[in-house]
């Protein structure tokens, strides 16, 4: 039987986003009898000094970890050294373990890992699948790293494009990302759209009166909570939310809740304090087992993505929000991935970044019409159940691997409709 070999810098017991979704899939494939190997680093995303076993079997998955530097995310130079050492260690290990006929699946942490994976796959006669969580170096350019606009960036893009065009499949996590791949010259037959998933089997809506966290955190029956849960990074923006919060200062019933962390979290807290916005509260990341309760504290959730990142990143937290049956307030390009989704399914509202007035109006409308808000949340969960659950994601990957290995079916479309079946 051909093996499935996945490459990503983090894997269980790490709890970072790419690790969790990879762990979900690998456990499922192993339970179905697939021969699954994961190659990762020996450190954890949230604790670079932690040392994980170099080899172990977790839920039937063979995990092999390579030695890397351990500078963590504190500075750019240290992060680059962590990347470089992972490239070297992974390439050497792949060269030893990959066999003809294997399917090698490269995620995008670290960036451009598809390049050494493509080189090994070509030499060894393996089949490469790139599972794209983002597109580098375009993401770095959008973040303002000017060096990647010149010759260095051109070389990086050239190598990356070579690895994409020669892959058996490139899995995009959204339709706009797929459109970007096509614009890079990747053939349509080499592109599959498989959205990320949330832990929807563990996340169910919890009514306000039955939610102990809501009471513990001080939100009474009259409070309308606008929540954000997760990482608030460089691709997101907070000015629109701050502007809306200022405009709603005369509405004591409307409260804002931030659960998580990220690059902009400290800045958001600092700005809220400096501007005298007392309606914003902050909580740390919550355990995965408690996500149903923490997500259900919010009556509505907002997310954001700067327009220049559309198609480079997809805010997959939308599916966690939907799992909790809460409406989605998308502060994104109005023709962006999530904005399209909330319009199509009428499960939220979309506001352009910078339109604080529009966001304040949207929040006030939902606060004043709780029935409409609840109905939108129910439609969000229905959308998820119809085509975006974890089970749907597993089925799409199962079909993808079957097509590559056995000449089976095509992969389901991102809207949940099967294009073909076994």
N, C-alpha and C positions, 0 to 999 in steps of 0.2 A: 504493500500500500504506500502511495506517495505521502510524504510527510508535509505538514503545514508548519512552516517556521516563521514566527513573527519576530520583528525587531522593533523595540521601543525602549527608550531610556529608563522607563519606570514600569513596574509590574507589582502585583500583590506581594507583600501586604501594604505597599504604598497606596495612598488614597487620592492621588492627583487625578484630574479628570481623564487624561488619556489612559492612565493606568486602570481606572475603574472600568471603562468601557472595553478595553482590551481584555481585562480579566473576566468580565462577563462573557465575552464571546468565546474565549479559549476554554473556560470551564464547560460551556455548553457543547462545544465541538468535541472535547475529550469525553464528555458523558455520552456522546453519540457514537463513540468508538474511533474517532479520528486520532491519528498519531500527531500530537501537537507539542511543539517546542517553542519556548520564548527565550529570546536573547535580550537581556536588559543590563543595566548597571547594578552595582552592589550597594547603591545608596538610595535614600528616600528623598522625594521632592521637598518635603518640609523639614528634613533633618539630614543634610549632606554628610554629617559625621557618623550617622548610623551605618552599621556594617551588616549587610544581609548575607546569607549563605551563598557561596559561589555556585553550588548546585543543590537543587532539591526538587522534589515532586510535590506539586500543590494541586489537589483535586484532579489528579490524573495528567496534569500538564508538567512536562519536563522543563524546568527553569534553569537556565545557565546565565550566570552574571559575569561581566567582565570588569576588571579593575580599572578605575578611572581616578583622575584627580578629584578633590572634594572641596572645591572652593564655594560651591553653591551659587545662589542668585544675587549675592551681595554686590558684586561689581562685574563690569563687562569683561574685563580681561580674564578674571577667574572663570566666568561662565564659558568663555571661548576655549579656555584650556580644558574644562570639563568636556566640552563638545569634542575637541580634538582627540583627547585620550579615548573617548568612547568610539570615535570613528576608527582609530587604529586598532583598539582591542576587538571591536566587532568585526572589522574586515578580516583580521587574522583568524578569529574563531569561525566565521562563516566559511572561509577558505578551507577549513579543516572538516566542517560538519556537513556542508551542503552537498547533496548528491543529485545526479541527473534525475529529472522528473519531479523533484520537490517543488512545492509552491512556496516561494519566499515573499512574505508580506511585510513591507516596510512602512511604518507610520512616519510621522514627520517631527518626532522629537528624538534626536536633535534635527534641526533643519538640514536638508540636503543629504540625509542618510540614504535616500534613494539612489544617490550616485554610486557609492561603493557597493550597495546591494545590487544594482544593475550590473556592475562590473563582474561581481562574483557569479551572479545568475548566468551571465553570458558565457563565462569561462567554464562553469560547471554544468551547463545544460539544464538549469532550473528555470522555472517560470516566475516572473516577477509581478507582484501586485503592489501598487502604491496606494496606501490608505491615507488620504490627504485630509488632515485636520486643519491645515492652513497652507498658504502658498508663500514660500520664501524664494528669493530675497525681496519680493514685492512688499511683504508685511514690514520688513525692516526699513525699506524706503519710505513707506507710509508713516512709519514712526519717526522719520526724520534723520535716519542714519545716512548722511550725505555721501559717505565713501562708497556706498553701494549703488550710487547713481552713475559712477564712472566705469573704468575698465574692470575693476574688481567685480562689480555687479554684473557686468556683461558676461564675464567668464562664468560666474556662478549661475546665471540664468541659462547660459549655453549648455553647461553640464547638466543642470536640472532638466532642461527641455529634452536633452538626449535620453535621460533616464525615464522620462514620461512617455516619449514617443515609442520607445522600444519595449515598454512593459506590456504584459499580457492584458492587464486591466489597470485603470486608475480610478479609484473609488473617491468620488467627490461627495461631500456631505450636504450639498445643496445644489439647486438648479443653476444659480448664478455662478457658483464655482465651476460647474460643468461647462457653462458658456465660456468662462475664462480659459479652461483647458482647450476647448475647441479653437479659441482664438490664438492659442499658442501653437497650433498645428497638430494637436493630438487627434487621431482619427476617432470618429464617433464610436466605432466598434470597440475601441479601447477605453471607453468611458462608461462607468456605471455610477448611478446616484443612489447612495444608501445613507439616509440621514442618521445622525447619532440618536441615541435613545436615552431615556431617563430610567431610573429604577421604578418604573410604573407599577410593577407587581408589589412593591413595598410602599408606594406613595398613593394614598387614597385621601379624598377630601375629608377633613374633620370639621364638624360644625363648631361655630364659635363658642357656644355654650358647653360643648363637650371637650374643648381644647384646654388642657391644664396650662400650657405655655402662655396662651393669650391672657389668662387671668394672672399668672405669675409675673408676666412682663407689664402688667398694669393697664391692659386695654379692656375697658368696659364695653357693655352691650352697644352703647351709642357711638363708640369710636369707629372711624373708617380708616383702616390701616393700608397705606401705600408702601409695599415692601420691595426690597431688593435682596436676593439671596445668591451668594457666590463671590467669585473674583471680580473686582472692578479694576481692570487693567488699562494699559496704554491705548488700546483700541476703542475704549469707551470714553464717554464724556459726561461730566456732571453739571455743567453750567445750566443746562436746560432744567434739570431737576431743582437746582438751587433757586433759579428764577421763579419756577412754579411754586416752590415752598414759600418764598417771600410773598408772592401774590396771594397766597392762601393763609397768610398769618392771622387773618380775622376769622378763620374757621377752626375753632378749638376742637371740633369733632374730627378733623382730618389730621392724621398723624403719619409720620414717615418712619420707616424701620429699615435699617441696613444690617443684614446678617452676612458676615464673611470678612473678606480682607482684599488685598490687592494693592497695586501701585497707587491708585487714586483714593483709597479708603482714608488714609491719614489726611490728605488734602481736603476731602469732603468734610471730615470732622472739624478740621481747622477753620475752613471757610464758614461752615454752619455756625460755629462758635463766634467767629469774628463778626458775622452778620446778625448775630442775635436771634438765629432761627432755633427756637427751643423745641420745635415739633419733631426734630429728627433724633432718633435714638439708635444706638449702635450695639450690636451683639456679635460675639465671635462665631466662627464656623460651628455648626451643630453636628453631632454624630449622625452618620448615615441612617441609623436605626430610628432617629427622631425626626427625619426629614418631613414625614407626613404632618406632624404637629407644627414644625417650624414654618413650613411653607403655607400651612393653613392659617397661621396667625394673620397673614395679609389678606385683605379683602380683594386686592388687586396687586399685581406685580409689574414693575417697570423693568425694562432692559434697554441697553443702548448700544449703538455701534456707529462710529464715525463713518460718514459716507464713503471715504476713500478706502475703507476696509471691506466694502461689500464684495462678496465673491472670493475674498482672501480668507475670511473667517466667518463662521456662522454661529450666532449666539444660541447654542444648543440648550441653554437653560430654559428656553421657551417650552421644551417638552416636560421639564420638571414642573413648571408652572401649570401646564395643562393637566398633568397627572393629579395635581391638587385641586383641579376644577376651579381655577382662578383665571380671570381675564388677563390678557397681556397688553400692557402699554408699551408699544414699540417706539422708542425714540431713535429712529433710524431714517435712512433714505426712504422716501415714500414709495419708491419702486424696488425696495430691497427685499431680501428673502423673507424676513419675518413680517414686514409690512404687507407683502403679498399674501402671506399665509393668514394673517388675522382678518384681512378683508375678505378673502375667499370663504373663510369659515365663520365670519362674523363672531369671532371669539376674543375681540379686543379692539383697541384703537391705535392708530399710528400717527405720530407727530414728528415733524422734521426737527432735527437737532437745531437748537437756537430759538425755537418757538416756545419759549417759556409760557407765554400767554395761552397758546393753544393747549399745552399740557395742563395748565391750571384749569382751563375750562373743561377738558376731558375728565380730569379727576373730580371736579365739582359735580359734573353731570352724573357720574357713577355714584358718588356719595349721596346725591339727592334722589337717586332712583336705584335703590338697593335691589329691587326685583330684576331690573335690567342687568345689573352687575352680576347677579347670581346666574341669570340665564346665559350670559356670555361665558361665564365659567363652565357651565354645564356643556355648552357647545365646544369649548376648548377640550374638555375631557372626551367628548364624543369624537372629535377630530382625531385625538390621540388613539383612541380605541379602534378607529376605523383604518388607521394606516401607519401609525408612528410609534407603536409600542416596542418594547424590547423583543417580543416574539416576532414582530414584523422584521426587525433588524436582523435577527438570527436567520429567519427564513430567506431574506435577501442574500445574506452571505452564503448560506447553504446552497442556494441556487447558483450563485457566482462560482463557488468552488466546484460544484457538480458540472457546470458548463466547461470549466477549464480542464477538469480531470476526466470527465466521463462523457462530454458532449451532451449535457443535459439542457436545462431550461435557461432562458435569459433571466436577468434580475428584475424584480418588481420595480416599477417606477416609483418616484418619490411621493406620488400622491396615493400610494398604497395599491394601485391596480397592477395586477400581474400582466406583463406583456406576453408571457407564454408560461406554460407549466410542463412538468414532467409528463 
